Amino acid sequence: MSFEFNGKTIETTPNGYLVDTNDWSEELARYLAEQEGIGELTERHWDIINYLRDEYFNNNQNQPNERTILKAMSKKWGTKVAQKDTFALFPLMPSKQGGKIAGLPESRRKGGY
C-alpha cells in the first residue's frame, strides 16, 4: 500500500505502518495522527512518540510495551501515570498506535502487562 504526501509516495504495510522509517517526519506524524482520528498532537503525544523513537533507534530496536511506557512517562511527567491516561492519547494502544504515528515498524508482541 502507499499514499502521496507532500509530493512523495510513502509506502506502507497492509496495516498502515511505514515500510521505510526514513520517510518519517514530524509533519507526516501529524498527518498520520489525523488519519488515525487522534487530531492535533499535544506535548504529551510527542513525549510518547519521541520516547518510542528513541527506544527503537537508540536501544537496539526496542519497542516498549504499555507498562514500560507508563513507567517512562510517569518519570518524565513527574506524576503517576495510569493506563487510561496513555490510552486517552492513543486509544488503539499507545505502543502500537503510537508506534505507527512515530513511523516505526509494527510490533509483533501482544503488549500490555
N, C-alpha and C positions, 0 to 999 in steps of 0.2 A: 504494500500500500504506500501511497505517497500523497503529499499535498503541496501546494505552492505557498510560499511565504516570502515576502519581500523579493520577489523575482527569482527565487531559488526553489528547486524541487527538494523537499525534505522526505526522505524515505523512512517509513515506519514499519514495525511488525504488525501482524494482524490485530494485536491488542492495543496498538497505538503508541508503543514505545519507540523512541528514536533508534534507528539502525546504527547511525554514526554519532557518538557522543560529541564529536567536534561540531555538529550542526547547532548545538545548543547555544542560546544567548538569553540574557535577561528578558529581552523583548519577546523572544519565542516563548519563554516561560509564561509571560503574561498572556500571550495568545492561547497557549495550552490550558492555562487555568480557566480562561473564559470558555473554551471548548468543553472543559470538564464541569462547567456550571458553578465554579468557585467564585467567579467575579474578580474584583480587584484584590491583588495580593498585598497583605499587610506586612508590617515588620515581623510579626510572629511567623507568618507564612515563610518569609525569606530566611528567618532563623533556621527553620526546619530544612528548607531547600538547601541552604548553604552547608548545614551540618551533614546532610546526606551526600552532597557532592564532595565535601572534604573527606568524609569516611571512605567513599568509593575511590577517589583519586589519590589520596594520601595514606590510605591504610589497607593496602593490598586488596582493593576492590570489595571491601567490606560493605554489606548492605544491612544496617541495623534493623532489629525487629522493633515492635511497638514499645516494649518495656525499656529497651536501651534508649530509644528516642525520648521517652518520658523522663528518664534519669538525666539525660544530657540537657533537655530543655528546663528541667527543674533547677539544675545548676546554673544554666545561662540566665534564666529569668528570675532567679533568687526566690522562688516560691515552689511549693509542692504542686506539680502539675498532674492533673488527673487525666485518665484516658479520654474522658468526654471533652476535655479542653483541646486535645490534638485532633480528635475526630470532628470537632466543630470546625476546625480549619480544613481538614481533608477527610470528608465524610466517607469516602470509599477506602479508607485505611491509609494512615499517614505514611507508612513505609512504602506502600505500593503506589498510591495516587501521588503522594509527594515525590516519590522517585521518578514517576512518569514526567511530572512537571519539571523536575530537576534534570531531565534529559538522560537519565540512567537506564541501563538495561533492566528488563523485567526480572524481578526477584522470583526465584523458584521455591523459596521456603514458605511455610504457612504463616509466619509472623506471630504476633500476639505474645502471650505469656507461655 
